[in-house]
């Protein structure tokens, strides 16, 4: 059986977020979905997984709510559900930038994936910004992008203040993130600070991968579920990062087996086996260790590698 994994968001005022959240969670629970959904007075942001029929029913439910008819969904088919449970919570913001007065309706110009690619291939008078955290851009990014060294999205306003004089206001600005939601707010902030030609990749990396094959993207894309990393450009699966244990090319993330550390770090299978899933010798000697299962720790990465490697071989055979 194949399971569908969806990523979506939509900005629309919700008058009573608490009640909206309770009703939403009850419906999803009865439907049997798993994943994470955040609700606030500004809208909804979620990622869910279930059978194709379950997800189809959920899409009808959400788009049937007044104001959410135009919600777009990024979708993937997987062999397993990459969530352990279902959570639905109310938050102050559905994507936290901690900067008041940013209305997404005042944001940058949307570039469809094909338009984004045309700009990359036909122009060079732009600045491109990766609007994701450093651990995301470390394993994959568009060629030539500025990759801010920040750990949280709410650090971006401070980063922009620090580099404001280095990015000419007359420059064309391109920005992208995983699914598009972070650009919705960061583009508003840049416009408020004086940049006028601000453009965001509509649908983010995931939509671009589907429609343009990930051309001009190096590495893979970090996602916030149990998969952690998904491929973008099927023609180029080479890692752009290195294992923090062995120094060899790698792009798989694991959490340190030391429960008192739990650091998320890039690690190869070889490195994980050497350190029993730990990020350092100090952690390896700690008494509070999760059992490390080398046969399953890298299961998703093996699956993607084998699938796309076989697909590549088949295309090459067809060329002959």
C-alpha positions as CSV (number, residue, x, y, z in Angstrom):
1,X,0.0,0.0,0.0
2,X,1.2,3.5,-0.8
3,X,0.6,6.4,1.7
4,X,0.2,10.0,0.7
5,X,2.2,12.7,2.5
6,X,1.0,16.3,2.1
7,X,2.4,19.7,3.0
8,X,0.2,22.7,3.0
9,X,-0.6,26.1,4.5
10,X,-3.1,28.9,3.9
11,X,-3.3,32.4,5.4
12,X,-6.9,33.3,6.2
13,X,-8.3,34.8,9.4
14,X,-9.7,32.3,11.9
15,X,-11.9,34.0,14.5
16,X,-11.8,31.3,17.2
17,X,-8.6,29.3,16.7
18,X,-9.2,27.1,19.8
19,X,-12.5,25.8,18.5
20,X,-11.2,25.5,14.9
21,X,-8.3,23.4,16.2
22,X,-10.6,21.1,18.3
23,X,-13.0,20.5,15.4
24,X,-10.1,20.0,13.0
25,X,-8.3,17.5,15.3
26,X,-11.5,15.5,15.9
27,X,-12.1,15.1,12.2
28,X,-8.5,14.1,11.5
29,X,-8.5,11.6,14.4
30,X,-11.7,10.0,13.2
31,X,-10.2,9.8,9.7
32,X,-7.1,8.1,11.0
33,X,-4.5,10.6,9.8
34,X,-1.1,11.2,11.4
35,X,1.1,14.3,11.3
36,X,1.3,17.9,12.6
37,X,-1.1,20.8,12.1
38,X,-0.7,24.3,13.5
39,X,-3.7,26.7,13.7
40,X,-3.7,30.4,14.6
41,X,-5.7,33.5,14.0
42,X,-3.8,34.0,10.7
43,X,-4.5,30.6,9.2
44,X,-3.4,27.0,9.1
45,X,-0.1,25.1,8.4
46,X,0.2,21.4,8.3
47,X,1.8,18.2,7.1
48,X,-0.2,14.9,7.2
49,X,0.0,11.4,6.0
50,X,-2.5,8.6,5.4
51,X,-3.9,6.5,2.7
52,X,-4.7,8.2,-0.6
53,X,-8.4,8.0,0.2
54,X,-7.9,9.4,3.6
55,X,-5.9,12.3,2.3
56,X,-8.4,12.9,-0.5
57,X,-11.2,13.1,2.1
58,X,-9.2,15.6,4.2
59,X,-8.5,17.8,1.2
60,X,-12.2,18.0,0.6
61,X,-12.8,18.8,4.2
62,X,-10.3,21.6,4.4
63,X,-11.2,23.2,1.0
64,X,-14.8,23.0,2.0
65,X,-14.3,25.4,4.8
66,X,-15.1,29.0,3.8
67,X,-12.0,30.9,3.1
68,X,-9.8,27.9,2.6
69,X,-11.1,26.9,-0.9
70,X,-7.8,27.7,-2.6
71,X,-5.4,25.8,-0.3
72,X,-2.7,24.2,-2.3
73,X,-1.1,20.8,-1.4
74,X,2.4,19.5,-2.0
75,X,2.1,15.7,-2.2
76,X,4.4,12.6,-2.2
77,X,3.7,8.9,-2.1
78,X,5.6,6.8,0.4
79,X,5.6,3.2,1.5
80,X,5.4,4.1,5.2
81,X,3.8,6.9,7.2
82,X,6.6,9.2,8.4
83,X,4.8,10.3,11.6
84,X,4.3,8.5,14.9
85,X,1.1,10.4,16.0
86,X,-1.3,13.2,15.2
87,X,-0.9,16.6,16.8
88,X,-3.0,19.7,16.2
89,X,-2.1,22.8,18.2
90,X,-2.9,26.5,18.4
91,X,0.0,28.8,18.0
92,X,0.4,32.6,17.9
93,X,1.8,32.3,14.4
94,X,1.6,29.4,11.9
95,X,5.2,30.1,11.0
96,X,7.1,32.0,13.7
97,X,9.1,35.0,12.7
98,X,8.4,37.0,15.8
99,X,8.0,40.3,13.9
100,X,4.7,42.1,14.1
101,X,2.8,43.6,11.2
102,X,3.8,41.2,8.4
103,X,0.8,40.6,6.2
104,X,1.5,37.9,3.6
105,X,-0.9,39.7,1.1
106,X,1.8,42.4,0.9
107,X,4.6,40.0,0.1
108,X,6.7,39.4,-3.0
109,X,5.9,38.4,-6.5
110,X,5.2,34.7,-7.0
111,X,7.4,32.9,-9.5
112,X,6.0,29.5,-10.8
113,X,8.7,26.8,-11.0
114,X,9.2,27.2,-14.7
115,X,9.5,31.0,-14.3
116,X,12.0,30.5,-11.5
117,X,14.1,28.3,-13.7
118,X,14.0,30.7,-16.6
119,X,15.3,33.5,-14.4
120,X,18.2,31.2,-13.2
121,X,19.1,30.3,-16.7
122,X,18.7,33.6,-18.5
123,X,19.7,36.3,-15.9
124,X,22.5,36.9,-13.5
125,X,21.5,40.3,-12.0
126,X,19.8,38.9,-8.9
127,X,20.5,37.9,-5.3
128,X,19.1,34.5,-4.2
129,X,18.4,33.8,-0.5
130,X,17.7,30.4,1.1
131,X,15.0,31.2,3.7
132,X,15.6,28.1,5.8
133,X,17.7,27.1,8.8
134,X,21.3,26.3,8.4
135,X,20.9,22.6,9.0
136,X,18.4,22.5,6.1
137,X,20.5,24.4,3.6
138,X,23.6,22.4,4.6
139,X,22.4,19.3,2.8
140,X,20.8,20.9,-0.2
141,X,20.4,24.3,-1.9
142,X,20.1,26.1,-5.2
143,X,23.4,26.9,-6.8
144,X,24.6,30.4,-5.9
145,X,22.2,31.0,-3.1
146,X,23.0,32.9,0.0
147,X,22.6,30.5,2.9
148,X,22.2,32.4,6.2
149,X,23.8,30.8,9.2
150,X,20.8,30.9,11.4
151,X,19.2,28.1,13.5
152,X,15.6,29.4,13.6
153,X,13.3,31.2,11.2
154,X,12.8,33.9,13.8
155,X,16.5,34.7,13.6
156,X,16.0,36.0,10.0
157,X,15.0,39.6,10.9
158,X,18.3,40.0,12.9
159,X,20.2,38.4,10.0
160,X,18.7,40.9,7.5
161,X,19.6,43.8,9.7
162,X,23.2,42.6,9.8
163,X,23.5,42.2,6.0
164,X,21.2,45.0,4.9
165,X,24.0,47.1,3.5
166,X,25.5,44.2,1.6
167,X,22.4,43.5,-0.6
168,X,21.7,46.5,-2.9
169,X,18.1,47.7,-2.7
170,X,17.9,47.9,-6.5
171,X,18.8,44.2,-6.9
172,X,16.3,41.6,-8.0
173,X,15.7,39.4,-5.0
174,X,14.8,35.7,-5.3
175,X,14.0,33.7,-2.3
176,X,12.9,30.1,-1.6
177,X,12.1,27.7,1.2
178,X,10.7,24.1,1.5
179,X,7.1,24.7,0.7
180,X,6.8,28.4,0.4
181,X,5.4,29.5,3.8
182,X,8.5,31.2,5.2
183,X,8.9,33.3,2.1
184,X,5.4,34.6,2.6
185,X,6.5,36.5,5.6
186,X,10.2,37.2,4.9
187,X,9.3,38.7,1.5
188,X,7.0,41.2,3.3
189,X,9.9,42.1,5.7
190,X,12.3,42.7,2.8
191,X,9.8,45.0,1.0
192,X,9.2,46.9,4.2
193,X,12.9,47.5,4.5
194,X,13.2,48.9,1.0
195,X,13.7,46.1,-1.5
196,X,11.1,46.5,-4.3
197,X,11.8,43.6,-6.8
198,X,11.2,40.7,-4.4
199,X,10.3,37.3,-5.8
200,X,9.4,34.0,-4.1
201,X,9.4,30.5,-5.5
202,X,5.7,29.5,-5.5
203,X,5.3,26.2,-3.8
204,X,8.9,26.1,-2.7
205,X,11.5,23.4,-3.3
206,X,9.0,20.6,-3.2
207,X,6.8,22.0,-6.0
208,X,9.9,22.9,-8.1
209,X,11.2,19.3,-7.7
210,X,7.9,18.0,-9.1
211,X,7.5,20.3,-12.0
212,X,11.1,21.1,-13.0
213,X,13.0,18.0,-11.9
214,X,15.1,19.9,-9.4
215,X,17.3,21.4,-12.1
216,X,19.9,23.8,-10.6
217,X,19.4,22.4,-7.1
218,X,22.3,20.6,-5.4
219,X,21.8,17.9,-2.8
220,X,18.5,17.0,-1.1
221,X,15.8,18.7,0.8
222,X,15.3,18.5,4.6
223,X,11.7,17.8,5.7
224,X,10.1,17.9,9.2
225,X,9.0,14.4,9.5
226,X,10.6,11.0,10.0
227,X,12.0,10.9,6.5
228,X,14.2,14.0,7.4
229,X,15.6,14.1,3.8
230,X,14.0,13.7,0.4
231,X,15.6,13.8,-3.1
232,X,15.0,16.8,-5.3
233,X,17.1,16.4,-8.5
234,X,16.8,12.8,-9.6
235,X,19.6,13.2,-12.0
236,X,22.0,14.3,-9.3
237,X,21.8,12.5,-5.9
238,X,25.4,13.3,-4.9
239,X,25.7,14.6,-1.3
240,X,26.9,18.2,-0.9
241,X,27.6,17.7,2.9
242,X,29.9,15.5,4.8
243,X,29.6,13.0,7.6
244,X,30.5,14.7,10.9
245,X,32.2,11.5,12.1
246,X,34.2,10.3,9.0
247,X,34.3,13.4,6.9
248,X,33.1,11.5,3.9
249,X,30.2,12.7,1.6
250,X,26.8,12.2,3.3
251,X,23.4,13.8,3.6
252,X,21.5,11.7,6.0
253,X,20.6,13.1,9.4
254,X,20.2,11.2,12.7
255,X,19.7,12.2,16.3
256,X,22.5,11.4,18.7
257,X,21.8,8.2,20.6
258,X,22.7,10.0,23.8
259,X,19.3,11.1,25.1
260,X,20.9,13.9,27.1
261,X,22.3,15.3,23.8
262,X,19.9,14.3,21.1
263,X,21.8,16.5,18.6
264,X,20.7,16.3,15.0
265,X,23.7,15.8,12.9
266,X,24.8,14.6,9.5
267,X,26.1,11.0,9.6
268,X,27.0,8.2,7.2
269,X,26.1,4.6,7.9
270,X,29.8,4.0,8.5
271,X,30.1,6.8,11.0
272,X,26.9,5.8,12.8
273,X,28.2,2.2,13.3
274,X,31.6,3.5,14.5
275,X,29.9,5.7,17.2
276,X,26.9,3.5,17.9
277,X,24.7,6.4,16.7
278,X,26.4,9.0,18.8
279,X,27.9,12.4,17.7
280,X,31.0,12.2,19.9
281,X,33.1,9.9,22.1
282,X,31.8,11.7,25.1
283,X,28.2,10.9,24.1
284,X,29.2,7.4,23.3
285,X,30.3,6.8,26.9
286,X,27.1,8.3,28.4
287,X,24.9,5.9,30.3
288,X,21.7,7.2,28.8
289,X,21.8,5.8,25.3
290,X,19.0,4.8,23.0
291,X,19.7,1.4,21.4
292,X,21.2,2.0,17.9
293,X,19.7,-0.2,15.2
294,X,21.9,0.1,12.1
295,X,19.5,-2.1,10.0
296,X,16.7,0.4,10.4
297,X,18.3,3.8,11.1
298,X,19.1,4.5,7.5
299,X,16.2,2.6,5.9
300,X,14.6,5.6,4.2
301,X,17.9,6.7,2.7
302,X,18.6,3.3,1.3
303,X,15.1,3.1,-0.2
304,X,15.4,6.5,-2.0
305,X,19.0,5.7,-3.2
306,X,18.0,2.3,-4.6
307,X,14.8,3.6,-6.2
308,X,16.4,6.5,-8.1
309,X,19.5,4.5,-8.9
310,X,17.4,1.9,-10.5
311,X,15.4,4.6,-12.3
312,X,18.5,6.2,-13.6
313,X,19.8,2.8,-14.9
314,X,16.5,2.2,-16.7
315,X,16.7,5.6,-18.5
316,X,20.2,4.9,-19.6
317,X,19.2,1.6,-21.0
318,X,16.4,3.2,-22.9
319,X,18.8,5.7,-24.4
320,X,20.9,2.8,-25.8
